[in-house]
Amino acid sequence: MGHYPSSDGYSGSNVTVLPTAISMADLPPADTKRWGIRRKAAVVQAIRSRLISEEEACRRYDLSPEELAVWMKRIEAHGVPGLRVTRLTRYRAMERDCATEG
């Protein structure tokens, strides 16, 4: 994953842009157990760029389709920082508030 500098789409509270170029060498190892935001973002970017399919990502990383869908939804709604586990509670509360208002 050495192709992504820390300032390229991974820092800042409102960053939604992922790095555009990605290759299989940039993906986390298939046996990954610790999922930081960079690794999650790399998988989502690989899917978005059609490097791998959602089904292939689920098989390769032993992810449920629901878990992968959450990653994709969090990036779409909150950018890469939304993938941080510590922020999920805050984002879920914001989503509940929006749902009750509209």
C-alpha positions as CSV (number, residue, x, y, z in Angstrom):
1,M,0.0,0.0,0.0
2,G,3.0,2.2,-0.3
3,H,1.5,4.2,-3.2
4,Y,-0.8,6.3,-1.0
5,P,0.7,9.2,1.0
6,S,-1.1,10.0,4.2
7,S,-2.3,13.3,2.9
8,D,-3.9,11.7,-0.2
9,G,-7.5,11.2,0.7
10,Y,-7.0,9.8,4.1
11,S,-6.9,12.8,6.4
12,G,-9.2,15.7,7.2
13,S,-12.7,15.5,8.4
14,N,-14.5,16.1,5.0
15,V,-12.3,14.2,2.6
16,T,-14.3,12.1,0.2
17,V,-11.8,11.6,-2.6
18,L,-10.0,8.2,-2.8
19,P,-6.8,7.8,-4.7
20,T,-7.6,7.1,-8.4
21,A,-4.9,4.6,-9.5
22,I,-4.9,1.3,-7.8
23,S,-3.4,-2.1,-8.6
24,M,-3.5,-5.6,-7.1
25,A,-0.2,-4.8,-5.4
26,D,-1.9,-2.0,-3.5
27,L,-4.6,-4.3,-2.0
28,P,-4.2,-5.7,1.5
29,P,-3.1,-9.3,1.8
30,A,-5.9,-11.9,1.6
31,D,-5.3,-13.0,5.2
32,T,-5.8,-9.5,6.6
33,K,-7.3,-9.5,10.1
34,R,-6.8,-5.9,11.2
35,W,-8.8,-3.5,9.1
36,G,-7.6,0.1,9.3
37,I,-9.2,2.8,7.2
38,R,-6.5,2.7,4.5
39,R,-7.0,-1.0,3.9
40,K,-10.8,-0.7,3.8
41,A,-10.5,2.3,1.5
42,A,-8.1,0.3,-0.8
43,V,-10.7,-2.5,-1.1
44,V,-13.5,-0.1,-1.9
45,Q,-11.4,1.8,-4.4
46,A,-10.5,-1.5,-6.1
47,I,-14.2,-2.3,-6.4
48,R,-15.1,1.1,-7.7
49,S,-12.3,1.0,-10.3
50,R,-13.4,-2.5,-11.3
51,L,-10.1,-4.1,-10.4
52,I,-12.1,-6.7,-8.4
53,S,-15.8,-7.4,-8.0
54,E,-17.7,-7.1,-4.7
55,E,-18.0,-10.9,-4.7
56,E,-14.3,-11.4,-5.2
57,A,-13.5,-8.9,-2.4
58,C,-15.9,-10.8,0.0
59,R,-14.3,-14.2,-0.9
60,R,-10.7,-12.9,-0.8
61,Y,-11.1,-11.1,2.6
62,D,-13.8,-13.4,4.1
63,L,-16.2,-10.4,4.4
64,S,-19.9,-10.6,4.5
65,P,-21.7,-8.6,1.7
66,E,-23.3,-6.5,4.4
67,E,-19.9,-5.6,6.0
68,L,-18.6,-4.5,2.6
69,A,-21.7,-2.6,1.9
70,V,-21.3,-0.7,5.1
71,W,-17.7,0.3,4.1
72,M,-18.9,1.5,0.7
73,K,-21.8,3.4,2.3
74,R,-19.6,5.1,4.9
75,I,-17.1,6.3,2.3
76,E,-20.0,7.6,0.2
77,A,-21.6,9.5,3.1
78,H,-18.6,10.5,5.2
79,G,-15.4,10.0,3.1
80,V,-12.5,7.8,4.2
81,P,-12.6,9.1,7.8
82,G,-16.1,7.6,8.0
83,L,-14.4,4.2,8.0
84,R,-13.0,4.7,11.5
85,V,-14.7,2.4,13.9
86,T,-14.7,5.2,16.6
87,R,-16.7,7.4,14.4
88,L,-19.5,4.9,13.5
89,T,-21.5,5.7,16.6
90,R,-21.6,9.4,15.8
91,Y,-22.5,8.7,12.2
92,R,-25.2,6.3,13.1
93,A,-26.7,8.9,15.4
94,M,-26.6,11.5,12.7
95,E,-28.3,9.1,10.2
96,R,-31.1,8.4,12.8
97,D,-31.6,12.1,13.3
98,C,-31.9,12.7,9.6
99,A,-34.3,9.8,9.1
100,T,-36.6,11.1,11.9
101,E,-36.6,14.6,10.4
102,G,-37.4,13.7,6.8
